[in-house]
Amino acid sequence: MKKTILITGANGLLGQKLVELLVQESTVDLIATAKGENRLPNSAGYRYVSLDITNSGEVNTVFDTYQPHVVIHTAAMTNVDTCETDQTGCELLNVTAVAYLIEACQKHNTFLCHLSTDFIFDGADGPYTEEAIPNPISVYGASKLRAEKLLEASSIRWAIARTVLVFGIVSDMSRTNIILWVKKSLEEGKQINVVTDQFRTPTLAEDLAMGCWLIAHKEAKGIFNISGSDFLTPYEMAIKTANFYGLPVELIQQADSSTFSQPAKRPPRTGFILDKARRELGYQPRTFDDGIALMAKQIQ
């Protein structure tokens, strides 16, 4: 019997990678949802449905119609600074919408895989295990933690996939990432300042999609760290990118976070320990270098 899997946020980076991955699975009947038009380059192998997850009526109608066995919830307000300036919008999309999804999942006995973030931590002592105590220092981080608490308090079957600094490329992406930014800047001969005092385990979007699929396929309950395994500063990521493309590393200047003024605080040292995901899911992320190489192929 085929398993009906519904994805929210299908137009986003992770959403598009999930669709690419799951249309290849013969055991999956895939429903891709996002607000507005379908922006995916291919429309074969899945059904696209427009869905505003902040509208409980729409959520219920879509669930009643398609009765998904599993939902992979990727839609969120993820711009950390926008969350500071639009706290109402952040709460609606990152918390209230999750409550609507939980309600619908309860009604249909649907398993919910929810995406969360390293920004639920203060970054005092990363990298973190799944058992670490959250302490968010931004509106975004606090909203994602409230959503986690809603799941933990619910009676549905759930998993939380926490991730870190997702990078990748899709055909229509307007949003850049550190690799594309470094490549473009150095190709144009621009000097760039890159921080050395933040640490992350950057995550290739394809790897995150695979982690979500492993959770969805097994309906594995609980919290899982799904990220890359290389513990790097943005400066180190920039140097690796420059070296890969043979671009001048001397244009990359070391900086610290205090030189940048951003509305939201960033946790200095996050990143994840992946032992649980490796052991229970068989999750195996690529290296950051492999991620750069894969993106280079996709850019061509």
C-alpha positions in Angstrom: 0.0 0.0 0.0 1.3 3.4 -0.9 2.0 5.9 1.9 0.5 9.4 1.3 3.1 12.0 2.3 2.2 15.7 2.4 4.9 18.4 2.3 4.4 21.9 3.5 6.6 24.7 2.1 7.2 22.7 -1.1 8.4 25.9 -3.0 11.3 26.4 -0.5 14.8 25.0 -0.8 14.2 21.9 1.4 10.7 21.5 0.0 11.9 21.3 -3.5 14.7 18.8 -2.6 12.1 16.7 -0.8 9.9 16.6 -3.9 12.9 15.7 -6.1 13.7 12.8 -3.7 10.2 11.5 -3.0 8.9 11.4 -6.6 11.5 8.6 -7.1 9.9 6.5 -4.3 7.4 4.1 -5.8 5.8 3.5 -2.3 4.9 7.2 -1.9 1.9 9.1 -3.0 3.2 12.7 -2.8 1.2 15.8 -2.1 3.3 19.0 -2.3 1.8 22.1 -0.8 2.8 25.8 -0.5 1.0 29.1 -0.5 0.2 30.3 -4.0 1.5 29.0 -7.3 3.7 25.9 -7.8 7.3 27.2 -8.3 8.8 23.7 -8.8 10.5 23.2 -12.2 8.8 19.8 -12.8 5.2 18.9 -12.1 5.4 15.1 -12.8 5.0 12.4 -10.2 3.2 14.4 -7.5 0.1 16.5 -6.9 0.5 20.2 -6.1 -2.1 21.9 -3.8 -2.0 25.5 -2.7 -2.2 25.7 1.1 -2.0 28.6 3.5 -1.0 26.8 6.7 -2.0 29.9 8.8 -5.7 29.3 7.7 -7.1 26.5 9.9 -10.0 26.0 7.4 -7.7 25.4 4.5 -5.5 23.0 6.6 -8.6 21.0 7.6 -10.0 20.9 4.0 -6.6 19.6 2.6 -6.3 17.0 5.3 -9.9 15.8 4.8 -9.4 15.6 1.1 -6.0 13.8 1.0 -5.9 12.1 4.4 -2.0 12.0 4.6 -0.3 9.3 6.5 2.7 11.5 7.1 3.3 15.3 7.0 6.8 16.8 6.6 6.4 20.3 7.8 9.1 22.6 6.3 7.2 25.9 5.9 8.3 28.6 8.4 9.5 32.2 8.7 13.2 31.5 8.7 14.7 34.9 8.2 16.0 35.5 11.7 16.0 39.3 11.4 12.5 39.5 9.8 11.2 37.6 12.8 12.6 40.3 15.1 10.8 43.1 13.1 7.6 41.1 12.4 6.9 39.2 15.6 3.2 38.8 14.8 3.9 37.2 11.5 6.6 35.0 13.0 4.2 33.8 15.7 1.5 33.1 13.2 3.7 31.1 10.8 6.0 29.4 13.2 3.7 28.6 16.1 0.0 29.0 15.4 0.2 27.2 12.1 1.9 24.3 13.9 -1.1 24.1 16.3 -3.4 23.9 13.3 -1.3 21.1 11.8 -1.3 19.2 15.1 -5.1 19.5 15.3 -5.5 18.1 11.8 -2.9 15.3 12.4 -4.8 14.3 15.5 -8.1 14.0 13.6 -6.5 11.8 10.9 -3.9 9.9 13.0 -1.2 11.5 10.8 2.5 11.3 11.7 4.1 14.8 11.8 7.8 15.4 11.1 8.5 19.0 12.1 11.6 21.0 11.1 13.4 22.9 13.8 16.7 24.7 14.3 19.9 25.1 16.2 18.7 28.6 17.0 16.7 27.2 19.9 20.1 27.2 21.7 22.1 30.1 23.1 25.3 28.8 21.5 27.3 28.8 24.7 28.5 25.3 24.4 27.7 23.6 21.1 27.8 21.2 19.3 24.6 19.9 20.9 23.0 16.5 21.4 19.2 16.0 21.2 19.1 16.1 25.1 20.7 19.6 25.4 18.6 22.2 27.2 17.3 24.9 24.8 17.7 28.6 25.6 16.9 30.8 22.6 18.3 34.3 22.3 16.2 35.5 19.3 12.5 35.8 18.5 13.0 33.2 15.7 14.6 30.7 18.1 11.9 31.3 20.7 9.1 30.7 18.2 10.7 27.4 17.0 11.0 26.2 20.6 7.4 27.1 21.3 6.4 24.9 18.3 8.5 22.0 19.6 6.7 22.4 23.0 3.3 22.2 21.2 4.3 18.9 19.7 5.7 17.5 22.9 2.5 18.4 24.7 0.3 16.8 22.0 -1.0 13.3 21.7 -0.1 12.8 18.1 2.8 10.8 16.7 5.6 13.2 16.0 9.3 13.7 15.2 11.4 16.9 15.3 14.2 17.2 12.8 16.6 19.9 14.0 19.0 21.3 11.5 21.7 24.0 11.0 22.6 26.5 8.3 21.0 24.8 5.3 22.7 25.4 1.9 21.9 24.3 -1.6 20.5 25.5 -4.9 17.3 25.1 -6.9 16.4 26.5 -10.3 14.4 29.5 -9.2 16.0 30.4 -5.9 16.3 34.1 -5.3 17.9 33.5 -1.9 21.6 33.2 -1.8 23.8 31.2 0.6 27.4 31.4 1.8 28.9 29.4 -1.0 27.1 31.4 -3.8 27.9 34.7 -2.0 31.6 34.0 -1.6 31.9 32.7 -5.2 30.2 35.7 -6.7 32.1 38.3 -4.5 35.5 36.8 -5.2 34.8 36.4 -9.0 34.0 40.2 -9.0 37.2 40.9 -7.1 35.4 42.2 -4.0 37.0 42.0 -0.6 34.7 40.3 1.9 34.6 40.2 5.7 33.6 36.8 7.1 33.2 35.9 10.8 35.5 33.6 12.7 33.7 33.6 16.0 30.6 31.6 15.0 30.6 27.8 14.7 28.1 25.7 12.8 27.6 22.2 11.2 26.4 23.5 7.8 23.8 21.2 6.1 23.5 20.3 2.5 19.8 20.6 1.5 19.9 17.1 -0.2 21.2 15.6 3.1 18.4 17.3 5.1 15.8 16.0 2.7 17.2 12.5 3.1 17.1 12.8 6.9 13.4 13.8 6.7 12.6 10.9 4.4 14.4 8.4 6.7 12.2 9.8 9.6 9.0 9.7 7.5 9.7 6.3 6.1 10.3 4.7 9.6 7.8 7.1 11.3 10.6 7.4 13.9 9.4 9.2 16.9 11.3 11.8 18.9 14.0 14.5 18.3 16.7 14.0 15.7 19.7 16.1 14.9 19.9 16.2 11.1 22.8 18.4 9.9 26.2 18.3 8.3 29.1 16.8 10.4 31.8 19.3 9.7 32.2 21.8 12.5 33.2 25.1 10.8 33.2 28.9 11.1 31.8 30.9 8.2 35.4 32.0 7.5 36.5 28.4 7.1 33.5 27.8 4.8 34.6 30.8 2.7 38.2 29.6 2.4 37.0 26.1 1.4 34.7 27.7 -1.3 37.6 29.9 -2.6 39.9 26.9 -2.8 37.4 24.8 -4.6 36.9 27.4 -7.3 40.5 28.5 -7.4 39.6 32.1 -6.4 41.8 34.5 -4.4 41.7 33.7 -0.7 43.5 36.9 0.2 40.2 38.8 -0.6 38.7 37.0 2.4 39.2 39.0 5.6 38.6 37.7 9.1 36.0 39.6 11.2 34.1 39.0 14.4 30.3 39.3 14.9 30.5 42.6 16.7 31.5 44.3 13.4 28.0 43.5 11.9 24.8 45.1 13.2 21.9 42.8 12.8 18.5 43.0 14.5 18.6 39.4 15.8 21.3 37.9 18.1 23.1 34.9 16.7 24.2 32.0 18.9 28.0 31.9 18.7 28.6 28.2 18.9 26.0 25.7 17.8 26.3 22.7 15.5 25.0 19.2 16.2 26.2 15.8 17.3 24.7 13.2 14.9 25.2 9.9 16.8 21.5 9.3 17.3 20.5 9.9 13.7 23.4 7.8 12.4 22.4 4.9 14.8 18.6 5.0 14.6 18.0 6.2 11.0 21.2 5.3 9.1 21.7 9.0 8.4 25.0 9.7 6.6 25.7 13.4 5.6 28.2 14.4 3.0 31.2 16.5 3.9 31.1 20.3 3.3 33.6 19.9 0.5 31.3 17.3 -1.2 28.4 19.8 -0.8 30.4 22.5 -2.6 31.2 20.1 -5.4 27.6 18.9 -5.8 26.4 22.5 -6.0 29.1 23.3 -8.6 27.6 20.5 -10.8 24.1 21.8 -10.3 25.1 25.4 -11.2 26.4 24.2 -14.5 
